[in-house]
């Protein structure tokens, strides 16, 4: 049996780890990043390796990606979010042609060829609009748990446009709508439509086509994926655990580099 390899996706809010051995995932973990991303990474690694009985000291190779990867104290290789998203998407859904990586602080669209190799990509990492952080802020204003905003938005068929996608201005706009007694589900439908429109425009820069896979924490939001499907006129594939796709991609890269296939 080969030594395990692992991948880390060190995000602003959550740190994800995936361990692979003999070509298949053997464990994963998602932990809050908190104020010590290095400690969060080490905890996530321990939890991901626990099912196989391994420890971080047993690793044959480790690859890290994400905004916090420079804080990692363990020996590792670095990889871009784009490359990790591509590798992870090709593994969880072979034949995927576009992956939309919908994270807490950034979104990216990556177009793949039939072998899962990157053809082109587009990024939005300069503004919080259309990201998980944006959704968190609006959910807090509306006093709706984050996991409930997507399903709640599906109860509405009203068109309530959200004209500002700057977090601060959008919060003010939402407060104004609440004061006018606009139903929360109508506000949320408008919000999800606005975010999905930004993601759709980003995807248009690479050319959306099926199979279209959504990864990252926002892929768990059915309000976003439903609006994307309406805009793109394509089915959106959401893997069983979209939050670990990039960490899986990093682990597969580590396995290839470390010889632990």
HELIX and SHEET records of a PDB file:
HELIX    1   1 UNK A   37  UNK A   50  1                                  14    
HELIX    2   2 UNK A   56  UNK A   58  5                                   3    
HELIX    3   3 UNK A   69  UNK A   71  5                                   3    
HELIX    4   4 UNK A   81  UNK A   92  1                                  12    
HELIX    5   5 UNK A  132  UNK A  142  1                                  11    
HELIX    6   6 UNK A  146  UNK A  153  1                                   8    
HELIX    7   7 UNK A  167  UNK A  179  1                                  13    
HELIX    8   8 UNK A  184  UNK A  204  1                                  21    
HELIX    9   9 UNK A  217  UNK A  220  5                                   4    
HELIX   10  10 UNK A  222  UNK A  232  1                                  11    
HELIX   11  11 UNK A  242  UNK A  244  5                                   3    
HELIX   12  12 UNK A  245  UNK A  258  1                                  14    
SHEET    1   A 5 UNK A  24  UNK A  32  0                                        
SHEET    2   A 5 UNK A  14  UNK A  21 -1                                        
SHEET    3   A 5 UNK A   5  UNK A  10 -1                                        
SHEET    4   A 5 UNK A  61  UNK A  65  1                                        
SHEET    5   A 5 UNK A  77  UNK A  78  1                                        
SHEET    1   B 5 UNK A 118  UNK A 124  0                                        
SHEET    2   B 5 UNK A 107  UNK A 112 -1                                        
SHEET    3   B 5 UNK A  98  UNK A 102 -1                                        
SHEET    4   B 5 UNK A 212  UNK A 215  1                                        
SHEET    5   B 5 UNK A 236  UNK A 238  1                                        
END                                                                             
